């Protein structure tokens, strides 16, 4: 039986049997020396060792292809296509984090990696800003739960969080309850005089409390930023590093969804020679992922489902904007937050709408590419639309003058109206033709913009 040595801290430890390697700190990127190969190699480059991470079915030839590349081509180990070359599950995005934290609403057990925790903190901030603090009340419990799980992930007790919360709550309660006493320079709580409390003492207490809370906050942030514990600890299995036989629930669902989609794709292609249509959520996911991608191709289902999604997202953004503006006008308690609204919330809404519009333009250009047509067809329409929107403004500004200056061309008001109507009719005809281009089927063959997303 082969014996193995591990490289740890620039030193070799061993010998171990293959079954003992994981308990001695083996990772997918560890350097391993084998008595059979008699040289140091990465763990995933040795088939017998790689099986610890990728399952007993892994028999890939060594040195021919990277283990991850081989696994991505193997239907027997479908889960490993999500792993990077370090044997780590990919970071969560914001949507994954919110879904996972709300699913574990009051779950203080288990572990949570950094991406899960910090994305949910950003979600909390956005909820607080958009709801003026009211929505934050709904996320208090999941925030506490994910904080405890994040501490668990670095093998620390959740009592660290309680140790931070206790002084914060006590100091906040003290400062909230203390009030000026009957006599000048005195203070009381619930009407009970604090005879020894002076203004200088109260200031000193505030400063000391801020220092203590600041130091504890710094320690807690350092703990929350620490990387996941590589191996399983007393709180559970790592959700970042792969453990043999374990797939995080989030990726397990994605794998099942991918397998179901692949099955549909195989059946669809066998029956009609084409891949199945994207659904609503898949379209939004693809288009928002490629929000600044103006290359490649997009089939009809991807483009048109995203048009609906863009309308819904922009409508929701405008609804939040107008509801918040109404609350600022009619509710006096919110007027103090007016500066926060315009400094934080308004730019966030503008950026969100701008990203959606850019993603919409990108999907339109890719849709035209799919029919083997240039994206300049869409750009030309946007230019004409801009001219139509600015023409009435020019007319209103120069309505009292004998001539109208239309992009450097002097013309009579009547001529200006005729030109404007002509451009309007031409733009409508252009728009109808553009809609036709966006509705026609994908080019079946590979064209200069890439391979077909619909046909094999």
Secondary structure, DSSP 8 states (H G I E B T S, - for coil): ---EEEEETTEEEEEE-GGGTGGGT--TT-EEEETTT-SEEEGGGSHHHHHHHH-TT----TTTS-HHHHHHT-GGGGGGGGB-TTSBB----HHHHHHHHHHTTT--SS---HHHHHHHHHHHHHHHHHTTTTGGGGGHHHHHHHHHHHHHHTT--THHHHHHHHHHHHHHHHHHH-EE-SSTT-EEETTEEETT--HHHHHHHHHHHHHHHHHHHHHHHHHHHS---SS-BTTB--SSB-BTTB--HHHHHHHHHHHHHHHHHHHHHHHHSB-----HHHHHHHHHHTTT--SS---HHHHHHHHHHHHHHHHHHHHHHHHHHHHHHH-GGGGGGHHHIIIIIHHHHHHHHHHHHHHHHHHHHHHHHHTT--THHHHHHHHHHHHHHHHHHHHHHTTTSSEEEETTEEEEHHHHHHHHHHHHHHHHHHHHHHHHHHHS---SS-BTTBS-SSB-
